[in-house]
């Protein structure tokens, strides 16, 4: 089938590009802002008509969480309005839309893992615009929304790569210990997205992250341990590291729905971190 991947220069898009060779019967259109401006309705419609798009994997997003607090129009344009244009084009073409969302749509005040039908009460502009994007995506009947969290990979800028850099530069670093969630290796998410794209369609919202639970402090500590860096990670509270956008204090997600409906096995986050670090070491040799 003809598959359009937006935001293809990002972490998930890069992982999808890496595994695209495993799907020789598919024709992939890897686009970013330079190839297709998804905030332009006419450009989206023309691209669909020219290339007979049958599946869209929307990885594009305004992800500068703190900047979004003072730049809501730009965040809303990419995270919601552009999704509406893609959804409308998908509806007209009868195409499948797989849209990537975030744990930031939850309020972060739970004490048990969030189910997909839990109340969505985002507390940041980023979360508000991503929730609006979900609603736009679900307006087309053939749509799958995947909420994910703490995404990292060997590509681009992310928490793992920042910790590796700081671990080599500093003797100690401070990391918050009172924000709890689960990391997601973009390589695992890419495999899951392609399984959904080729499986028996089950529409709606699905949670996906790796298995297990940790704080950002735990995550940073494990990165140092696995990378054999001597940098000491010190735990601090969120109030000691203020940011313009509030972060969810708890965003662990229940993934039973995606595992049951799509038959997906999810690795533990420590196992996936090990594979990512190995890839980073191999690429840097």
N, C-alpha and C positions, 0 to 999 in steps of 0.2 A: 504494500500500500504506500501511498504518498504521505509522508509524515513531516509536518512543519514543526520545528523546534525553535521557539523564541528565547531570547536571552541566552543564546548558545555559547557565549564567551564566559559565562559565569561558572560556578562550581558544578552544579548539576548538569548544565548544558555541556560542559567539557567532559564529564563522565559519560554522558549519553553519546557524545561523539566518539569517545574511546571504544565503546562497545558496539557501535553501529555496524561494524564489519561482521558481527555475529548474526546479522539479519540481512543476508544478501538479497532476499526477495523484496525488501523495502527500499523505497527511494526517499532519502532524507534531504530536507531543506533546512540547513543550519543557518539561522539568521540572528543578527543582533540589530541594534538601532541603525547601523550603517546600511544594512541590506533590506530591512523592512521596519518602517516606523509604525508600530502597532497603535500609536495614539492618533493615527490618521485613518479614518474610516474608509476613505476611498482607496488608500494604498492597500489596506487589508483586503477589501473586496476584490481589487484587481489581482492581487497575489493569488487568492483562492481560485479565481476564474482561469488565470493563466496556467496554474500548476495542478489543478484538480486535486486539491488537498482533501484527504480522507480522515486524517487524525492530526490534532494539534496538541503538543506538549508545551504548555506555557510556563517557562522558567523565568521569564522576565519579571522584574519587580524593582520597586524603589525600596532598597533595604537599608538605607542610612537612617537607622532608627532615631537617633538623636537629632539629626538635621531635619527630619520630617516634622518635628515639633514646631519649627519656624517656617516650614515650606510645605504646608498641607496641600495647596493646589497642585504642586508637581507630584506629590506622593499619590494624591487621589487620581490624577490623570493616568499614571502608569499602573497603579495597583487596582483601579476599579473601572475607569472609563475605557481604557484599552481592552480590558477583559470583556466588557460589554460588546465592543466591536468584534472581538474574536468569537464570542458566543453567538452573536447575530449571524456572522458569516458561517459558523458551524451549523447553525440551525437551517440556514438556507441550503447548504450543501449536503446536509445529512451526515455531517462529520462528527467524530468523537472529539470532545475537549477534555484533556487532562490538565487540571489547573493546580499549581503548587501554592499552598497557603502556609499558615504558621500557627504555632502555639500562642502567639500574642493575641489571638481572638478571644482567649479565655481571660478571666480577671486575675488569675494567679492566687486566689484565696482558698482553694480547695485543700483537702487533706487526704484525698484518695484520688487515684488517677482519673483524669477527665474522659468521659465517654463523648462520642461525637454529638450526641443530642443534649449535652449539658448546656446551660445558659451561656451565651456568648456575650461577654461584657468587657470589651477591650478598654484598657486604661491609658493607651497612648495613641497618637495620631497614626503611627504605623499600623497598629492593631485595628484601628477604626477603618482605615483605607483597605486593609487586607480583607476584613470582613465584608466590606462593600463589594470587593472583587469576587469573593465567594458567591455572594447573592447574584451577581451578574453572571457568573459561570453556570450556576444552577438553573438559570432561566432557559437554557437550552436543554432539551430532554436527554441527549446523549452526553452527559457530563459526569466527570469524576473529580472531586476536590480532595486533595491530599494535604492534610495538616502535618507539618514536620517541625523539628526543633533543633537548635544548636548545631546547624549544618557545618561540616568541615570536609576538607579534601586536601589533595596535594596541589590543587589549583587555586590561584587567586589569594586573597587575604582572608584569614580566618583565625579563630582562637588557637588552634593547634600550632599553626605556623608562627603566630605571635609568641606563644609560649616557648617554642624552640629557639626563636631569635633571642628573647629575653633571657632564657636559660643559659645561653652562651655568653651573654653580655654582663649579667649581674650575678651577685652572690645570693641575693634574696629578692623575692617579689611578694606583693600582697594581692590576694585574690578573695573575693567574697565567698563566704561559706553558707549564707542564709538564703541563697537562691537555688532551688532544687528542680532538676529536670533530667533530661536524657539526651546525650549527644547523638547525632545522626551522621554516619559516614555517607557522603554523597554517592560513592560507588555502590553501596547497598541500595540506596534509594533509586538509583538509575536502573538497576536490575529489576526492582519491583515495578517501576513505571513501565518498563518494556513488557513485563509479564501481564500487566493490566491491559496494555495496548493490544496484546495479542490473545487475550483470554475471553471467556464468555462475559459479556459486559454486565457488571453490577453497578448501577449508578448511585450517586450520592456522595456523602462526606465520609472520609476514612482518615484515621490517625495513623501516622507512621514515624517511628524513630527506632533506634536500636533498643535492645532489651536492657533492663537494669535501671538503676536510679543513682544519681550523684549530685553533688553541688559543684559549682565552678571550681571551688578549691580542690575537691576530690579529683576532678578532671585534670586540673593543672598538675597536681601531685603525681597522678598516674603518667602523664606525659613525661615529666622529668624522670620518673623511675624507668619507664620503658626506653627512653632515649639515653639513659645513663648519664644524665646531666646532674651536676652537684648543686645546682641552684636550690635554695631552701624556699619552699612556698609557705607563706604565713597567712593564716585565715583572718579576714576582717569582715565587719558587718557592712551591709549595703549603705547604711547611713554614713559610713566612713569613705564611701566612693560614690559621691552624688553624680547623677547624670541628668541631662535635660528631660529624657523620656523615662518614665517609671518602668521597671522590669517586673515580670511576674515572679512572685516569691516561690510559687510552686506551679510547675507546668508539665508534670508527668502525665503522659497520655495512655489510656487503655487502648491496646491495639488488637483486641480480640476480633473485631469486625473484619479488618483487612486480612487477618490470618485465616479466618474461617471461610470468608467468601471468595478469596482468591488463592487459598492454599499456600500462603507465603510463610516461609520459615525465616525468623529474624535473628541475626547474631547478637550476642552480648556486646555492649559498647567497648569493653576492654579488648575483645577479640578483634573487632573492626579497627580500633585504634592501632593495634599491632600491625595490621595489614597496611594501613595508611602510612605509618612511620617507615615501614620497610620500603614502600614505594618511593617515599621522599628521599630516603637514603640512597636507593638505587638510581634515582634520577639525578642526584647531586654528585655522583661519582664521576 
